[in-house]
Amino acid sequence: GILFVFILFSCADGLERLPDEGKVISKEKMITVTKDMIKLESFIQSNYKNVAEYHKVMITSGDSILKQHGVTKDQYEQSMEYYGSRQSEMQEIYASILDDLNRELAEYQRKK
């Protein structure tokens, strides 16, 4: 989806220019925020088939998630560039997100 395309471009950009480390959010917060963004994107993808509508809802809702976590769009983008330029750290972030999502899914299935 759009988030993953954004991440790929962020990774490529991060190799060319290093972000301002003062704006980088912690790895733990990055995991939490990115996991919420991935959940949001999955929800929107399944509910909005029109690309223009999908894009508008993703931007508005994404901004809302960032605000909930006390993160600006600039901080999130800088953090994506920072971690994207450090492949092992980005892999750790995504591995942690995947573990969390698998745990949440298993818990959800147990409750059902």
C-alpha positions, 0 to 999 in steps of 0.5 A, a space after each residue: 500500500 501507500 505506507 509501504 511505498 512511502 517506506 521504500 522511498 524513505 529508505 532510498 532517500 535516507 541513504 543519500 541524505 541523513 536526517 536531523 537526528 534531533 527530530 528522530 523518535 525513539 525506536 520504541 515509539 517508532 514501533 508503536 506509531 508504525 504498527 498503528 499506521 499499518 493497522 490503519 492502512 489495512 483498515 482503510 484498504 479494506 473499506 475504501 476501494 476508490 484510490 482518491 478517497 483512500 488517499 484522503 482518508 489515509 492522510 487525515 487518519 494518519 495525521 490523527 494517529 501521529 497527533 495521538 502519539 505526540 509526533 509531528 509528520 516531520 518527526 515521523 518522516 525524519 525517523 523513517 529516513 533515519 531508521 531506513 538508512 540503518 537497515 538492521 534497525 529498520 529490520 528490528 522495528 518491523 520484526 517487533 511490529 510483526 511479533 506484536 501483530 501476531 500476538 494480537 491476532 492470537 489473542 483475538 482468535 482465543 477470545 473468539 
